Amino acid sequence: MPHIEAVTCPVCGCLCDDIRLRIEAGKIVEVKNGCAMCESKFLGYCGEHRLSKPLIRKNGELVEVSLNEAVKKAAEILAEANYPLLYGWSSTSCEAIRIGLELAEEVGGVIDNTSTVCHGPSVLSIQDIGIPSCTLGQVRHRADLVIYWGCDPWSAHPRHIERYTSFSDGRFEKSEWKGYLSKTKALIVKKKIEKALKRVFARETPSLSPHVRREPPPTLFKEGRKMIVVDVRRTRSAETADYFIQVEPNRDYELLEALRLLVRDEELEVEEVAGVPVAYLEEVADLMIRCNFGALFFGLGLTMSRGKMRNIDAALSLIRDLNTRTKFTIMPMRGHFNVSGSDTVFTWQTGYPYAVDFSLCYPRYNPGETSAVDVLLRGETDASLIVASDPVSNFPRKAAEHLVKNPLIVIDPHVNATAQMGDVVIPSALVGVEVEGTAYRMDHVPLPLKKVVEPPEGLISDEEILRKILSEVRKIKAGKMEES
Amino acid sequence: MSNGVVFDPLNGIDGEKVDIAVKDGKIVKSVSEHRAKKIDVAGMIVMPGGVDIHSHIAGSEVNTGRLLRPEDHFKDSECKTSVTRSGVGYSIPSTFTTGYRYARMGYTTVMNPSMPPLEAKHTHEELNDIPLIDKATYPLLGDWWFVLEYLSQGNIEELARHVAWMINSTKGYAIKIVNPGGLESWGFGHNVTSLDDQIPHFCITPREIILGLCRVNKLLNLPHSVHLHTNNLGKPGNYKTALETMKYVEELANDEKPAVHITHCQFSAFTGDDWRTLGSGAEEIAKYLNGHSHVTIDMGQVIFTDTTTMTADGPFQFGLYELTGNKWVNHDVETETSAGIVPFRYRKKSFAHATQWSIGLELALLVKDSWKIYMTTDHPNGGPFTAYPKIIAWLISKKARKATLKKINPKARSRSLLPSIDRELSFYELAIMTRAGQAKALGLKHKGHLGVGADADIAVYNVNPHKTDPSKEYKKVRKAFKRAAYTIKGGKVVVKNGEVLKHVEGATMWLDVKISEPFKVTADMKRRFREYWTVEYENYPVTDRYLEISQPIPVKAEV
């Protein structure tokens, strides 16, 4: 029974590469070290939702065709289009993205990745302010203060805390796992006592812990690593934290700016900011200044709530200011496993991380004008190629409507809403499971994706499909040149 | 290729009419006259293809610089043509554009000087996308925990074996040290300020790191010396640190081969106590170099333009951010290194910037032996590599220097040594500084010369050295070096009259260091790996599939 060690998990931006798989008769039967998302990917990759045959829409129905026919049809659509959109990319390999960029340049289209609807505002802010950051190992070894802002790693990046931050063992800082366990145990005991009290007195007793404390919790002053969670609701991650700051929805910007003022030793002449008493904030600011190495991670709670890139401006400025007092880093919690990689490849080939327009024969970048949603909303595209993404189910309705109105090519391993609306649907092998590739972790560390099982018969990688389409497009264009 | 005026310093050819025959990408004695394709280059300068010993063209920090600065690209874009890919400039060009722009100036080999080992795959992926030039890259090893630990134990041989493993697994070419000790200290926001500062948490000083790794370099027989970015870089008064560093490795100067290469030396040649009293330490450094042969340096020339500074020297970049208030990126890499990026504009009217400009040229002119100093801008730190023709003009013509001197800050002008220097470099010396010397320092046997067996990398510039007085007609020379008449890469004409004719891929060279017994990955090594890094041992090395054209250079080590 062969085991495969050190497999990289192609699910989230954590890109855990210590997964151990057991293969039996060409199938994955056991996953070790992975989180729930990882297990379901490796064990359930071959279910009913997989596409198996290339499809072309004929008379309104998707019918099975050969790969060559589908590739030819896709190439025709792209070669004839004036302004095609090539979108997706964050869930495929860097190798495929390289070819995708070449294809976009060849057909003079606009190419965009999912950053545009996710951490796009973060990129815009970084272009204004810069970013003091590091790799995740640096946080593991050194951070004695970890802040999660507007993200819920416990659910969305389940191994982030365990592998890289508070619960990992580093050279200079140790894991807080045991402290968390005893805290959880204490909570269980507390609940039992509360229940018992209820039984004895048979009426409502005041809870032992009122929801809003008047004093900062004593955990904030403990030795060792501390973890703070800032969010609009009490998430699982918040339960894990030493301190949870509940910010009022859409008021993150105020809170960040208040902290900036406090870090600069300014007085705040109000009682509370964004629903948080200033006395607490003063403790937090003090903690930030006193720590040896702080790390702030932020998610879509910050990038996609009111203020968008202005929130990130404030967060980046706060961390930059803190660096004059101590060492502090900040990092966006990237979602898809290779969204960092697509930003990276886009940047080295074109100079810009997303929303790149090739219609003038050179790369042009102006998010808001050349980004996927805006191009669709203005109704400018006349064809689309979607790779490893599902914009129909998550783009604004009007954008999605324009997307499906025009010829739509979909390359994806799975049946999704976009694939069901497609005119040409080409199934691909799953990168990181059935074919190899490269992906970039959220901190820009490149990791190899392994091939662990054979792909279903007839399926090839995104990269190969794109290569075929590119060479067909070039043939068609060369033919046209000869004609004219 | 016939009738050209050839400058080939490694073979002692100084402006003679020599015909060059090329076959299968190599230079050969002769080819059959009637079957070969002939290029007549009468009245033109023929040199080996340019070699750049230090230019940041690929990898995570370069790419983050690209991402950080859309404003750098907006005004400088290149359209797709039937043979070339599109791209953007200016100070941090996209990959394809980088290759084309180097080739247009007759350069065919470029060394990427800083690669965080953990992100080596990224560097190699980008190098694959840089066409027309051969490349190699240096892993950053000065603050790697293995280095600090083995050196504090005094275990040089074991360290040498690990460095060999590291160079093989990152597909690197030389040992790069940046601000030794400073980067580890920067992990907690500190820095070191002298060669004898204790590095926090490790019982070791910068001095010991430099000497230790120079010893390792000798033990491993690496073709290039240790490539060193000194401590205190960019601080007034730092020429003392540079001199102290050079003196300290004197004891290793036991043979012909240099022990250390001090890179972008201009940034390490400041006198004075602060920015107001800043002065040039070029004279002292040049004096030292003229008397010793165990050190080579490159210029790190400053160009008056808007550029993007990027180094692995995190604390230095933070200082630059505090100085300028410009946007700032920091990127620390676990157990290995750090990096920083700050956009920067060198102004003629700034005293400090103009002084820096002067220091670079003073170094190049005061060091008598051109084999010891090479032309670079530390691209993009001093300015983009596309400014090389400007530097050439300043080096070959006093008139060109005078013209620029007139425009710079008056205080800097009055303190500059340049008016007192009459030296004007010959084309022969220029060929040393831009190709032959660099190839020799790098130990590249097939590059930087036009002898039989060398790679057929040739640059032709349309200027007649017999009819042109470079001292007076420096503008003509500058124009010629900006757009090569021909660039030949591996026997193929890739550029003609400054236009790219072909998109061919360049190779990536790396050292295959062979130690006496193969490196064994023990359980202990794997355990340390898990503790030190956040990736598994198996996923760390750069495998062959990451190099599109891989050119291993075997090296036999003494351990």
Interface residues (C-beta under 8 A of the other chain):
Chain A: E5 A6 T8 D17 D18 C94 R98 E102 E105 V123 I126 Q127 D128 I129 G130 I131 P132 S133 C134 T135 L136 G137 Q138 R140 H141 R142 R163 Y164 D169 R171 F172 N292 F293 R320 N323 T324 T326 K327 T329 D343 T344 V345 T347 W348 Q349 T350 G351 Y352 P353 F358 L360 C361 Y362 P363 R364 Y365 T438 Y440 H444 V445 P446 L447 P448
Chain B: A58 S60 N63 T64 R66 L67 L68 R69 P70 D72 H73 S77 E78 C79 K80 R85 S86 G87 V88 I92 P93 S94 T95 F96 L118 E119 K121 H122 E125 E126 D129 G187 F188 G189 H201 F318 Y321 E322 K327 W328 V329 N330 H331 D332 V333 E334 T335 S338 I341 V342 E531 Y532 W533 T534 V535 E536 Y537 E538 N539 T543 Y546
